[in-house]
Amino acid sequence: MEKLNGTNLVAPVQGKLSEITTITTQSGKNFYRHILSAPAKDEYSHPDTVCVLSERRIGDQGQEITVQVRIRGRRNRASSGHTFYNHELWEQL
């Protein structure tokens, strides 16, 4: 098995685009936040919802897409002492 590192943590994400937001950084660079809802496992379950960031639009609102993402994450510790994990999904170009 290939050893994993920050450049090869990738996975496919599939879902319906429910929201697309343009974000402008302080330096003036634009990128896009895409909210995807995956199908629920059954009619009584809540669908999973994820955010995929990209330097370009990856589809239109309401469109069903599959996109390869790069997973980034880091561990943080709250003032209460609890540890939590932030993660980001970036489109793999």
C-alpha positions as CSV (number, residue, x, y, z in Angstrom):
1,M,0.0,0.0,0.0
2,E,1.2,3.5,-0.9
3,K,2.3,5.6,2.1
4,L,-0.2,8.5,2.5
5,N,0.9,12.1,2.9
6,G,-0.7,15.5,2.5
7,T,-0.5,15.4,-1.3
8,N,-2.2,12.1,-1.9
9,L,-5.1,12.0,0.5
10,V,-7.8,12.1,-2.2
11,A,-11.3,10.7,-2.5
12,P,-14.3,11.0,-4.8
13,V,-17.3,13.0,-3.5
14,Q,-20.7,12.7,-5.1
15,G,-23.8,14.8,-4.5
16,K,-26.2,17.5,-5.6
17,L,-24.9,21.1,-5.5
18,S,-27.2,23.0,-3.2
19,E,-25.2,26.2,-2.8
20,I,-22.3,27.9,-4.5
21,T,-20.7,31.0,-3.0
22,T,-17.8,33.1,-4.4
23,I,-15.3,34.0,-1.7
24,T,-12.7,36.8,-2.2
25,T,-9.6,36.7,-0.1
26,Q,-7.9,39.8,1.4
27,S,-5.4,39.6,-1.5
28,G,-8.2,39.8,-4.0
29,K,-8.1,36.1,-5.2
30,N,-11.5,34.5,-5.8
31,F,-12.4,30.9,-5.0
32,Y,-15.7,29.0,-4.7
33,R,-17.4,27.2,-1.8
34,H,-19.7,24.4,-3.1
35,I,-22.2,22.7,-0.7
36,L,-23.1,19.2,-1.8
37,S,-25.8,17.0,-0.4
38,A,-25.2,13.2,-0.8
39,P,-28.2,10.9,-1.1
40,A,-29.5,9.6,2.2
41,K,-29.2,5.9,2.9
42,D,-33.0,5.6,3.2
43,E,-36.1,7.8,3.4
44,Y,-35.7,8.2,7.2
45,S,-32.1,9.3,7.3
46,H,-30.6,12.7,6.9
47,P,-28.4,13.2,3.9
48,D,-24.7,13.9,4.4
49,T,-23.7,17.5,3.5
50,V,-20.1,18.5,2.7
51,C,-18.3,21.7,1.6
52,V,-15.9,21.5,-1.4
53,L,-13.6,24.4,-2.0
54,S,-12.2,25.1,-5.5
55,E,-10.4,27.8,-7.5
56,R,-13.2,27.3,-10.2
57,R,-16.9,26.5,-10.3
58,I,-17.4,22.8,-10.4
59,G,-21.0,22.9,-11.5
60,D,-24.3,24.7,-11.3
61,Q,-26.8,24.8,-8.5
62,G,-29.1,21.7,-8.6
63,Q,-26.6,19.7,-10.7
64,E,-25.5,16.2,-9.5
65,I,-21.7,15.9,-9.7
66,T,-18.8,13.7,-8.8
67,V,-15.6,15.4,-8.0
68,Q,-12.1,14.2,-6.9
69,V,-11.1,16.1,-3.7
70,R,-7.9,16.5,-1.8
71,I,-8.4,16.2,2.0
72,R,-6.6,18.5,4.3
73,G,-7.0,18.6,8.0
74,R,-5.4,19.6,11.3
75,R,-6.0,19.0,15.0
76,N,-7.0,21.8,17.4
77,R,-7.5,22.0,21.1
78,A,-10.3,24.1,22.6
79,S,-9.9,26.2,25.8
80,S,-12.0,23.5,27.5
81,G,-9.2,21.0,26.7
82,H,-11.3,19.0,24.2
83,T,-9.5,18.1,20.9
84,F,-11.3,18.6,17.6
85,Y,-10.4,18.2,14.0
86,N,-10.9,20.7,11.2
87,H,-10.9,19.4,7.7
88,E,-11.1,20.9,4.2
89,L,-12.0,19.3,0.9
90,W,-10.4,20.9,-2.1
91,E,-11.1,20.0,-5.7
92,Q,-8.1,18.0,-7.0
93,L,-7.1,19.7,-10.2
